[in-house]
């Protein structure tokens, strides 16, 4: 313990080291600083008073004034006892009363012994302030008044003290004492009035804060409900349009279906932007770092963008530095969102030419790398005067030229906020009519250091994709895998079943949680376990969470009775949810789900789920089979 800590401990009677557990209700009443100040004042009286009394003891012994020496000795013992008691768990008023009584007795002794002149009377002048501070206004005034009466008697009544005080001196000292007592009362009254005002303001602020939090919660609930209500029908629209586009269609019908899908996708993008912006605005944007593989993140984003480019004559190139560590620690979800936002903007504003993504290391500090991601395009570019306003909320530049391009003007603002929240930044260079280049630099921790060059299955090192040459979106099939889809809306079942058809999976469907539980049990008992279950979150009677908990409870019983040993972790269950607000993934994992997939179902995300949860031995690469999509 340092020297200053020892001093603080002595002056505060050790309360500064245990204030969280000691008399919390008192601290709430008086305020933490005022609570400790009282102990500091008391201990100052005890320590300083003891030192002064010890000096007086020796002086009186030298004068052979043994009664005074005895009185000083008794008072020094009382002061020491007060110091000891203040360090116990006794309520604060006990040592405060001991301190004020002993100090008052000391003042009476000063006047009685004839030492209440010159600097000696300063001790008496301090008494009103100390008593009011330690005991409160009412008790402090009472104690000060008692001392005032006693010293008046000692000053004026003949023989009441050893020393004769002149009348003019006595009156001046009494007047100063009364003046100090009056000033103390005025100060204490104003302080209490100020405290009452502050308390009222605090209560008002607390009330306003509670109202604001309630409004924020209501807003969050509203957004969650609207997200669910809008996404549920949008799942049917985008899913059905996707299925239609995979059929042999007349050209005019294909164009209509493409328009439907594009409009639905734009609406979903707007909903996502509004949800993210509301999180940022409410201060609820969370950066949740976790271990992830950069090769997987790059592969996912490249595949998504390739599918969005199929209908445009654009070449997409990616150039990834193979010295970048593959195993990183950071928020993979937010980093993917940043990259996809920028790539999606590039796709939106580029009609021909190329889009490039370059990823390398800007710098490395210890176990942290600063990842540099540069995304450039040959799109329409941005005017110099618009570039400063580019990252502003709801800002759409060059609106006359871009009036037919959907969007809220939130994408880049959200991207900027995400970069800053992750400890990085983003900047732009653009030439109007030529193209734009966005550069993001974000720090990521290394865990452990394995360069991408050592990742055998990573094929995005340096790659170009020509959208005109694209044929199939399906990279593998799962002809021997059994999948169960649970949803109370028949259209959603049709969409999911239609999307899974191209993977040649064995698909079962049902429309209730109870039916899903029976199907899982029946297939498990006949050794035909489902390889994957897609479970709708919101269903009547028994919702997805209740159904999943019931399945997990049954699996646990079977494992304990050694009837299910092949899959100790149970069947993978992926939540299908139209609620895309923050924290949903964590909630689903906690409730027994293996993963979650948002509605409308994104084809690339569906394939990602199948690749993640369907056993590798049941997946057949598309190039090994003949399939037309």
Secondary structure, DSSP 8 states (H G I E B T S, - for coil): --HHHHHHHHHTTTGGGSTTTS-HHHHHHH-HHHHHHHHHHHHHHHHHHHHHHHHHHHHHHHTT-HHHHHHHHHHHHHHHHHHHHHTSSS-HHHHHHHHHHHHHHHHHHHHHHT--SGGGHHHHHHHHHHHHHHH-HHHHHHHHHHHHHHHHHHHHSTTSSSS---HHHHHHHHHHHHHHHHHHHHHHHHHHHHHHHHHHHHHHHHHHHHHHHHHHHHHHHHHHHHHHHHHHHHHHHHHHHHHHHTS---HHHHHHHHHHHHHHHHHHHHHHHHHHHHHHHTT------EEEEHHHHHHHHHHHHHHHTTTSEEEEEEEE-TTSBSEEEE-HHHHHHHHHHHHHHHHHH--EEEEEEEEEEEEEETTEEEEEEEEEE-S----HHHHTTTTSTT--SSTTTTTTS---S-HHHHHHHHHHHTT-EEEEEEETTTEEEEEEEEEEEESS--BGGG-TT---SEEEEEGGG---S--EE-TT-EEEEE-S-HHHHHHHHHHHHTTT-EEEEESSHHHHHHHHHHHHHTT---SEEEEES--SSS-HHHHHHHHHHHHHHHHHTTS--S-TT---EEEEES---TTHHHHHHHTT-SEEEESS--HHHHHHHHHHHS-GGG-EEGGGS----
